[in-house]
Amino acid sequence: MENNQVVTGVPEHIGIIMDGNRRWARQNCLPVNQGHSEGVKVLKKIIRKCSTIGIKYLTVFTLSTDNRNRDKKEMQNLMTLINLNLMAIAEFKKENIQVKIVGDRENLSDSLLHTIDKVEKETADCTGLILSFAFNYGGQDEITSAFNSILSDNSIDEVSVELFEKHLFSGYLPEPELVIRTGGEKRTSGFLLWKAAYSELFFCNKFWPDFSENDLIEMIDEYNHRERNRGQ
């Protein structure tokens, strides 16, 4: 399928769990950090493709709260890689992409918090793709945080779905119609646990560095052939 092919019936919001960077590196006898670097290259291609075909929201699972328990050196390298790529503000603005971070901002370094604040502010006026990085994110943590936020507000007498969603890290996002996970695992690992309740799930055996724009388009095409009834 050619990259310039017109794509019809694109969903408004796609979520992606980018899994398999470390296993790809080991399979190719490469350092783990190179797997993460290759994963970033693929992400840039997928971001550009989503922007080109008219996806309004793309949310990518960048770092879960559970990932923070990995090898210290790997985490330091990964944090540096994430920081450097978030600093590519001129590139995001050139592509008219608004960048947002979904997740808990506690326990992040001052340098990373500064970068996050800068990229969010400087891309806030972009009107194209809204790119959200689920970073230092856990679905159960997000829900717990929302509950605690509501409990701290003494003016609230009754909790509705609409009110609860406003207190979520991902409160500004619509429900993702389509959630993709690479790497062969068939679980969502808490990704957008509340928002993705009715998402169509796609599991790909490819490791994330091997995922392509054509894989994305094929999944969108399959999505358009699924019947979505939300329990009706």
DOLOZA-823315 format. One record per residue: x negated, y, z of N, C-alpha, C, CB in turn; residue in one letter. Coordinates in pm, whole numbers, plus 50000, padded with zeros to 5 digits. Glycine has a CB too. Example, Ala and Ser with C-alpha at 12.3 -4.5 7.8 and 13.67 -1.06 7.14 Angstrom:
486814943150780487704955050780486804967050780488694955350905a;487154977550708486334989450714487105000350787485924994050572s;
***
This chain:
499154988150000500005000050000499115012450000500965000150123m;499335021749907498485033449896498755043250009498685040249762e;497705050350053497835059650163498735071450130496495064550203n;498885074850001499705086249963501135082249929499085093449848n;501505069849956502855065249928503855072350019502955049949944q;504995076149961506045082650039506665072350133507125089049947v;506795075850259507355066950360508715072250402506405065550484v;509725063950394511075068250430511485061950563512085064450320t;512455068250629512995062650752512015062250866513495049150727g;511135072350876510135072050983510815075051117509005082250956v;510425067951223510975070951355510485084551404510595060051456p;511215090351497510805103251552509595101751644511965109551629e;509555090951721508535089351823507975075151819509095092451964h;506665074151807505965061251809505005061151928505205058751675i;505005050152002504045048052109503095036852071504755044752242g;501825038352105500835028152070499975024652192499945032951954i;499895011652220498975006452322497755001452247499644994952409i;496675009052256495475006252175494594996152250494685019452145m;494814983552226494134973152303493144965652215495154963452363d;492004961952273491084953052205489724959052171491694948452081g;489444971252216488144977152185486984968852240488064991352242n;487094964552364485994957052427485824943352363486234955452577r;486944936652334486864923352272486334924252130488244916652273r;486694935152059486154937251924484634938651930486774949851859w;484154946252028482714948352042482004935052071482424958452154a;482564927352164481934914552197481954905052078482644908052316r;483064905052004483174896351886482114899951783484584897451825q;481754912751777480784917351679479384919351739481254930351618n;479174913651860477874914251928477374928651941476854905851851c;478274937451982477944951551997478204956052140478754960151898l;477584967052184477874972252318479344976152330476974984352349p;479884974552450481294977852474481594992252435481654975452622v;480685001352465480935015452436481105017952286479795023952489n;480465009752202480635011452058482045007352016479595003151982q;482604997552087483994993852060484925005552085484404981952146g;484685012852196485515024552225485305035352119485185030152365h;484075037052073483785047151971484495043851839482275048351949s;484465031051802485165026951680486675028751696484835012151646e;487165026251819488585028251846489005042751826488905023951986g;488135052151864488415066351844488505069651695487325075051911v;487625063751614487665066151470489005061651410486515058851400k;489465049951454490755044851406491895053851452490985030351454v;491825058151578492875066951630492995079551546492585070551776l;491885085551508491935097751428492645095351294490515102951403k;492395083651235493075080251109494575078651129492485067351049k;494955072051239496365069651266497075082751300496535059451381i;496415091451375496995104551407497265112151277496045112751499i;496295112551190496445119851064497565113650979495115119850986r;497645100450978498695093850900500075097150956498475078650898k;500225096651087501515099851149501915114251118501455097751301c;500945123151123501215137151092501655138750947499985145751120s;500985131650858501265132750715502645127750678500225125250636t;503085116750739504365110650700505555116050778504305095750718i;505325125550870506445132150935506855126951070507575131550849g;505995119051135506285115051273506215127651360505275104051324i;507205129651445507225141551529506415139651658508665145351564k;506495127651718505795124951844504985112151831506795123751962y;503745112651874502905100751884502305100552023501785100651773l;502545089752097502005088352231501105076052235503145087252338t;499855077952277498895066952275498395064252417497705070152181v;498355051452453497885047252585496365047552583498435032952623f;495805057852645494365060152639493635054152758494085074952633t;494195055852877493555050452997494635048053102492455060153051l;494755035553147495725032453251495075034053388496275018053234s;495885035453490495345036453626494605023653663496485039053728t;495025012253609494334999653636492934999353572495164987853583d;492765006253458491465006453391490385012953476491575013853260n;490805021253572489825028353654488995018753740490535038553745r;489435006153750488704996253830487624988953750489684986053886n;487424992853624486424986253541485004990353583486654989653393r;484034984253517482624987053543482375002153544481724980153438d;481635006853644481435021253663480765027753543480605023753789k;479735021353489479035027153374479945027953253477785018853341k;480745017453230481675017653117482665029253132482445004253106e;483165031153255484135041853279483495055553259484715040753421m;482255057253300481565069953279481415072853130480185069753347q;481035062753053480895064452909482235067552843480285052052846n;483275060652889484605062652832485125076652864485585051952886l;484925081152988485355094653026484645105152943485105097053176m;483345103252920482575112552837483115112852695481095108752837t;483425101052641483945099952505485295106952494484085085252464l;486165104852592487485111152592487345126252602488335105752708i;486475130752691486265145052709485785151552579485245147652821n;484815145452515484265150952391485315151852281483085142552344l;486165141652272487165141652165488325151052194487675127752144n;488655152952321489685162852354489195176952324490085161652501l;487865178952324487315192152299487355195952151485895192852349m;487795186852064487875189751921489115198151892487895176651838a;489225209451962490425217751955490635223451815490355229052056i;489545227851751489665233751617490245223751518488295238551569a;489855211051534490365200651444491865198451465489615187451466e;492295198051593493725196651621494515208451564493975195451773f;494005220451582494705232351535494755232751382494035245051588k;493695228451317493665227951171494755218851118492295223351121k;494995207751190496025198151150497415201851204495645184151197e;497515213351276498775218151334499345208051434499805220751224n;498445201851514498835191651610498805197351751497905179251600i;499915195851821499985199951961499565188152049501425204951998q;498675190652144498135180052229498655181652371496595180152228v;499105170552428499575170452566499035158052637501145170752571k;498935158852768498435147652849499565142752939497195151852934i;499815129752937500835123453021500125114853125501835114952935v;500255118253252499635110153355499285118053479498395103653301g;498715111253575498345117053703497005124353689498265106153813d;496975136953725495745144853708494895145453834496105158953665r;495345138753938494525138154058493305129254034495345133154178e;492235132254103490995124354099490275124953965491295109954132n;490635134653880489885136753757488825147453784490835141053640l;487745146753710486655156253731487095170353691485415152153650s;486435180353749486745194253715486505196853567485905203853800d;485465190653513485145192353371486265187253282483845185253336s;486765175253314487835169453234489135177253251488055154753273l;489435181653372490635189753394490565202853316490825192653544l;489385208653311489205221053233489465218453085487775226653253h;488935207253034489135203852893490615201552863488335191352856t;491295194152952492715191452933493505204452929493255182353044i;493245213153024493955226053030493685234252904493525233953155d;492465234152858492085242152741492755236952615490575242052723k;492725223852592493305218352468494825219752468492905203652451v;495465218352584496915219952590497315234452562497445215652727e;496605243752622496935257952602496675262452459496135266652699k;495545258352403495165263552272495905256752156493685261852253e;496575245652182497375239252076498865240752101497015224452064t;499235248352204500645249352245501535255052135500765257852369a;500985263452049501785269751943501825261651815501235283551914d;501125250451810501155241951690502545235851675500075230651698c;503025235051553504425231051528504555217451459505115241551445t;503435210651440503495197651374503625186351474502245195551289g;502865175851452502895164051539502595167751684501885153651490l;503365162351777503075163751919502385150951963504375166352003i;501085152151988500235140752023500055140352173498855141651951l;500525129652236500415128252381499455116852414501805125752445s;498485119852500497575109652549498065105152686496105115152557f;498495092552697498825086752827497515083452895499755073952814a;497095092452983495745092053038495825091753190494905104152990f;495075082453253495205080053396496675077853429494625092053478n;497275069153348498735067253349499085052953390499335070453212y;500145051553467500745038653499502245040553508500175032853633g;503005031653447504455033153445505075033453583505055022153365g;504635024553671505175024353807504755036853884504725011753883q;503515041353860503055053653925503895065553880501565056153894d;504235065853752505035076953700506405077453768505205075653549e;507045065853782508365065353845508285068753993508985051353827i;507265063654061507085066754202506855081754222505905058954261t;506045087554137505765101854145507045110054125504715105954041s;507885105754030509145112754006510055112054128509865106853883a;510145100354190510945098854312510435108154422510935084154362f;509125108254443508565116554548508805131454521507075113954561n;508745135254394509005149154358510455152954389508715151454210s;511375143854361512795146454388513055146854538513675135654323i;512445137554613512645137054758512135149654827511955124754815l;511125155954767510555167954828511405180454805509165170354775s;512415179154719513295190554688514585189054767513595191354535d;514705196554876515865195354965517165200454903515605202855093n;517065207254789518265212654725518995202254641517905224454639s;518395190654621518985180254536519845170954621517875172154462i;521135169854587522065161354660522305148054591523375168554681d;522225148154458522525136054381521565135154263524005136054332e;521095123054235520125120954128520815114854007518965111954175v;520745121553895521255116353768520085111753682522115127053694s;520375104553575519325100353482518625112653425519925091753367v;519415122753389518845134853329517905141953426519955144353284e;518325142853552517495149453652516215141453676518265151053783l;516345128453687515185120053712514155121553601515615105353726f;514635121753476513715122553363512925135653364514475121353233e;513525146153416512815158953421511595158453512513755169953469k;511595149153606510485148053701509415138053657511015144053837h;509615131553543508635122053491507475129453425509295112453391l;506285123453427505165128953351505565130653205503925119853363f;506345121053154506755120653013508125126952991506765106452963s;508545135353084509895140953077510195148652951510125149753193g;509195154552888509405162552767509545153952641508255172252750y;509255141052654509265132252537510625125752516508205121452553l;511045123952391512215115452364511825100852378512785118152221p;512795091952379512495077652384511745073552258513785069352400e;510685065552271510025060552150510885049752085508615055052183p;511165051451957511925041051888511065028551864512445046251754e;509785030651855508855020051816507625020351905508455021451667l;507305008951967506075007652047505234996451989506405005052198v;503984999551959503054990051899501964986552000502434995651769i;501654973652011500484969552090499574961052004500914961852218r;498304964751998497324956651926496624947352025496294965751853t;495744938951973494894930652059495434916952092494644937752183g;496654913752046497184900352064497984897852191496084891052061g;497894906752288498674905052411500124909252385498064913252528e;501054902252452502474904952429503124909952557503194892252377k;502684921552599503284928252714503064943252697502664923152850r;503824951152772503694965652758502794971852864505054972052764t;502444964152968501534968953073501974982153134500134970353016s;503274984053147503804995953212503815008353126503034998653332g;503505007252998503445018852910504835024852892502845015052774f;504985037652929506255044752919507395036152972506525048852772l;507205030953091508095020953149509555025453149507665017853290l;509795038153178511165043453180511635046753040511245055853270w;510835053952967511235059052835511415048052730510225068952786k;510655037152743510645026852639511635015552666509265021152624a;512655018152747513595007552785514265001052664514655013052877a;514505008752558515175003452439514305004252315516475010852416y;513015005552333512115006252218512024992852147510735010952261s;511824993552015511504981551938510014978651957511874983351785e;509694966351994508314962752025507664955151909508274954252153l;506444959151879505664952551775504314948551833505494961751649f;503954935851818502684930951870501804926551754502904919251970f;500594931851752499654929251643498444921751697499214942451573c;498034911151629496894903151676495554909951651496894889751608n;495534919851564494274926851536493824934751659494434936351416k;492514935151681491974944251781492114958451729490484940851815f;492204968151821492474981851779491494987251674492464990851898w;490174984651683489264989951581489524984351441487844987051620p;490294973551430490624967751298492004972151249490574952451305d;492734979551329494084984151290493954994851182494874989651415f;494884994951088494795004150974496085011950952494434996450848s;495985022050867497185029550830498205020550763496805041250736e;497735010950683498665001750617499414993150718497904992750520n;498734989050827499414981450933500534989850993498404977151043d;500255002551015501265011651070502465012550977500675025551093l;502215014650849503305016150752504135003350743502755019850614i;503474991850748504204979150742505114977450863503234967350734e;504654981850980505484980851101506654990551096504644983651225m;506445002351041507555011751023508585005950928507045025350971i;508104999450821509024993150726509824982050794508244987450605d;509164973850875509894963350947510884969251047508914953951019e;510454979951114511344986951207512634991051138510644999251267y;512534995851015513705000450941514634989050901513275007950819n;514144976650911514974965050879515554958351004514164955050798h;515214963651121515784958351245517104965251277514794959951361r;518014957851335519284963651378519174967651524520454953551356e;519334980351550519204985651687520614988851740518284998551690r;521014981651845522374983651896522444988052040523154971151881n;521284989052109521224993652247522254986652336521445008652253r;522364973452322523224965652409524674964852367523164971152545g;524994970952251526404970852207526774957152150526654981952100q;
***
